[in-house]
Amino acid sequence: MQRLQVISGHLCPPSTGEKRSVRPSDCAAAAAVNGPDDVVVVHGLRTPIGKAKRGAFKDTTPDELLSAVMSAVVKDAGVSPHLLGDVCVGNVLQPGAGALMARVAHFLSGFPDSVPVYTVNRQCSSGLQAVLNIAGAIRSGSIDLGLACGVESMSLRSVANPGDLSSRLADNDKARDCVIPMGVTSENVAERFGISREKQDAFALASHQKAARAQASGAFDDEMVAVVAKMAERDGSERQVKVTKDDGVRPGSTPAGLAKLPAVFKPDGTTTAGNSSQVSDGAAALLLARRAVAEALGLPVLGVLRASAVVGVPPDVMGVGPAVAIPEALRRAGLSVSDVDVFEINEAFASQAVYCVEKLGIPWAKVNPNGGAIALGHPLGCTGARQVVTLLHHLRRRRARAYGVVSMCVGTGMGAAAVFEYPGQ
């Protein structure tokens, strides 16, 4: 602590000779100081999100989805893929977290074999973890430019197989809680923290309404790359479709319609298909760089990564993760909830999203202004990257300098969050 106080004195010297202790608020202004080694997001794009097993991408392999955004991001940015120091891809359901799939997508995108690629699986935060991994490589000096991606096909891979686990799992309470169905953890949050069915349905309705407005106004156009997909018909024939919009948004959702849906995970529960995230297919990619390199290449700055945090929480209420991760990320950024303009909190379930927002005292107007996973869908490995893309494009439309937070709960009991700054125009 003594050492931290000395460092704090150098970074934020007091106006008098008095000693001060380290407090995040003391250095809040330091969070906005730009430096040549800042990690900046140059560009980001996502595919439309399709309903799993019956949507536009039900027959599209994840390497094709991933290739669509990888190639589009570097082409749009005018950057040769030869300049990339590394590529990290978040994925959950493919064997080996999709290591082979990612390299195949790499070559389908026309990237050279000299550029490395790897995958990461931190379940629902895998796409955000890919961003943090590339950012870490830039900060360490290992690379100057990298691509962070996320992809998932929940049409072609199921979450049902937990893999090979020890028979001793049943003897350890926390280990056993790791295999509780996610919907049951939603019910646990609702029961333990008093999140009513009415609140959950109202949150779900708002998600669809906001997403429908964003879709109708063209708000998603700048962040989305159209994908030509092949769809198999029941008669065995195949047709090509150009997919240009998310197909899970339901503009016609009503309170009465949501109220009629039965609980899915418990007979007397409150978690329904209507107030849970949709299983989906999709991909997203972001180009990150060291600020000095971005400037040397004449690249724009879409956002600056200011801080991040990953925390652990009890597995049986894994949905509370953002309520713990967001304060830690903000502390590291020297910011408070009131300093943040937009929060992109993944809507795994309405129960946990409502709890986190209420627990942190976040104004509802700042939460998921373009809807979230209840309306758009939650392709597991893609979501974190998709949220960053959506956040930064939304902040750019606002034009003014602003802070945004991306956060999500993580299966087996974790939460992740990252703080971004949009520099303004």
Buried (B, 14 or more C-beta within 10 A) or exposed (E): EEEEEEEBEEEBEEEEEEEEEBEBEBBBEEBBEEEEEBBBBBBBBBBBBBBBBEBBBBBBBBBBBBBBBBBBBBBBBEBEBEBBBBBBBBBBBBEEBBBEBBBBBBEBBEBEEEBBBBBBBBBBBBBBBBBBBBBBBBBEEEBBBBBBBBBBBBBBBEBEEEEEEEEEBEEEEEBBBBEBEBBBBBBBBBBEBEBEBEBBBBBBBBBBBBBBBBBEEEBBEEBBBBBEBEBEEEEEEEEEEEBBBBBBBBEEBEEEEBEEBEBBBBEEBBBBEBBBBBBBBBBBBBBBBBBBBBBEBEBEBBBBBBBBBBBBBBBBBBBBBBBBBBBBBBBBBBBEBEBBBBBBBBBBBBBBBBBBBBBBEBEEEBBBBBBBBBBBBBBBBBBBBBBBBBBBBBBBEBEEEBBBBBBBBBBBBBBBBBBBBBBEE
